[in-house]
Amino acid sequence: MQRHGSRLGVGLASWLAVLASSTSVVAQNVNVNPGQKFYAGATFELSYQGDGTRITSAPDQPNSRVGGSAWGGAATVGYRLTRLVSLAAEVSVPSRFQSLQEIDYFETFRSERRHRDTIVSALVHLHAPRVGPFRPNFAGGISYVQEDTLSRTASAPISGPSRGVFGSFTNDAPIQRATVGVTFGADLGVALTEHLELVPQVRAHWISRAAFGQDGQSGFLFLSPLVIRSGLGLRVSF
């Protein structure tokens, strides 16, 4: 993992510890419903991270970044410290999206990348008071991210009668990297019963990515640091 990613993780861990410790002050003044200290939820979500062309004069760099959208799911388990504050662990796993990159360097190399980011987050939730059936809450914390790409490449001549005619793709090769990030988001709990809520939610993940030339092939992906995931789920309190 990169050195700057480690510094980011240490700083964020310190921030989370301070925020979590501050909840003990709130806990002295707010009672917790003893019957609903825990909650768990599952969410069907759409993940998106930016793609698009890249302007580069370097012949050994791709002309686009790896990006796209994919459906997936997330699971959450939380513990209420007070009626207003809770701590939660959240796991978000999308399916893979497909993206193409090309490099023109003696030959044209076309790489098919099928990528996903598995994100595990430790979050502090701040719950607003309920208004009718609605209760919004806001979340923030640190995340561990597993970048996982399956890559295969085909090539074609850049001149001559076979120009632009690509051969067969190579076998899939994995490109994997572990990194860290920060996560912020919001939920809107809509009460269906005393213990069950319908929960639209959105998460913004800012991830420490590899720069060109770093961490092997990961630096050729030019992944966007911003990943947006939104979805709809159910949450049960007990």
N, C-alpha and C positions, 0 to 999 in steps of 0.2 A: 504494500500500500504506500502511496506517496507520502512524503514527509509533511507536505502542507495539509493533506487529508488527516493525518494523525493529529496535527495541531488543532484543526477544526474540531475533531472529535473530542479532544480534551477540553477545549473551550466550551463546547456545547454541553458536555457532561457537567461542567461546573455550573453553567446557567440553569440546567434542569435541577440540580441539587438545591440551588438557592430557591428556585420557584417551588419545589416540592416541600422544602422546609418551611416556607412561608405559609403553607396551608395549615400547619399546626396551630398558628395564631388564629386563623379563621375557625378552626375546629373547636376552640374554646367557647365560641359564641353561637355556633350553629349545631343543632342536633341532627343526628343521622337516623333515618328510618331503619330500625334494627332488622326489619323484614326484607329490605331491598339494598343491602350493601354491595352485592355483586351484580354484574350484568355481562351479557354475552350477546354477540350479534354476528350476522352474516350479511354480506353486501354483494350484489351483482353490479359490476362497475365497468366503465369504459376508460381505458388509459390512452393518453395522447402525449407525444413528445415531438417537437418540431423537426421537420426535414427540409429539404430544399437544396438549391444549387449553391456551390461555393465558388467564389472568384479567386483563382490562384494561378500564378505564373510558373509554379514548380511542376515539372513533368512527372515527378514521382508522388504527387499527392492527388487524391480523388477529387472529382469535380462536384461531389454532393456529400451531404451528411446522411448518416443512418437515422431514420426517424419514421414515425407512422403511428397508427392507432390499432388497438386490439381490445377485445373483451376479456374480462377476467373476473376474479372474485377476491374478496377480503374477509377476514375474520377478526373479531375484536373480543378481548376479555378484559373487564375492568373491575376496579374496587373503589367504592365511594368512601372517601375520607370524611366528607361532610355532604350536606345537601347541595352544596355549590361546587365542590371540587372532587375530582376523581383521578386515579392513575389507571392507565390502560396499556396493554400490549396489543399491537395490531400487525397483522401479516397480510400483505397484498401481493397476489400472484396473477399476472395476466397471461394470456396466450401469446404466442410469438407473432409479431408483424414482420412483413417482408419489405426489404428495401434494396435498391440497386446502387452500386457505385462503379464508376469507370475511371481508369487511369490510361492515358495515352503516352506510352514510354517504350519506344521501339515497336511495340505492338499495343493493341487496345485490349486491356484486361477488364473484363466485366465481372464484378463480384456480387453474388446474391447473398445478402445478409438476412438471417431470420433471428430477430433479437427479442429479448424481454429482460426487464429488471424486476427481480424479486426483492421486495422492500419489507423489512421488519422494523417497526418503530416502537419506541417507548414514549408515551404521550401523557401530558397533563391536560385534562379536560376542565374547562370552566363552564359550569351549567348556570344559565340564566333562570330566574324564577319562571314557573309555568304560567302561561296566559291561556286560559281555556284548555284545549287539548294540546297546545303547542308549547314546546320547550326547546329553544335553541341552545347550542353549546359550542364553544370554540376550543380548538385543540392545538397544541404545539409541542415539539420535542425533537429528539434526535433519531436517526435511522441508520441501520446497516443495510447496504445495498449489494446484491449479487448480480453483476452484469453477466449475461449469458447469451452468446451469439453462436449460431451455426453458420459457417461460411463456406461457399464453394465458388470456384472461379473458372471462367472460360476465356479464351483469347482469340483474337482475330488479327490478321495483317492490317497495317495502316496504309499499304500501297499495293499495287499489282492487281491482277485479275481477281484475286480472292479477298480483296479489301472488304472489311465489314462482315465477312462470313465467319461466324464463331464456331469453334469446335465444341466438343462435349465438355460439360462441367466436370470438375474434379469431385472427389468424394467430400462429404461434409467434414469440416474441421472445426473443433470448438475454439472459441475465444472467450475466456472467462476472467473476471477480475472482481475483487472485493473492494468496496469503498464505503464512504460515509456520506451523510447528508443531513439536512434539517427538513422538518415537515411542519406545515401549518394547514389548518383547515377548519371547517365548520360543519355541524350537523343540525338538523331540525327534527326533533322527536315529535311525532304525532301520536298521541295516546289512542290505542285501539281498545285496550282493556287496562286494568290496574297494573298488570305486569308486562304488557306487550306494547311496543311502539313500532310504527312505520318510520323509517329514518332515511330521508334523502341526505346525501353527504357529498362533500368535495374535499380533496386533498391537493395541496401544492407541495411537491418535493423538489428541493434544490440539492443537486448531487454533485459531489466533487468528481469530475471526469478527468480522464487521461488526456494530456496534450499530445500533439503530433510528435512522434519519436519516443514517447514514453510507454512503458508497460507493453512492449512488443506490439502485436497487431491491434491492441486496444486503441492505440494512438491514431490509427488510420480510420476509426469509425466516426470521429468527430460528433459524438453523441451530445445532444442538447443537455445542459445542466438542469433545465426545468422540465419536470414531468407533472402533468395534471391528470388526476383521476377523480371521476365523479360517478356516483351510483345511487342505487336504491336498495335498502335492506330492511331487515327486521331485527329488533333488539328486545331481549327478554331480561327482566330484572328479578332477582330472587334473593 
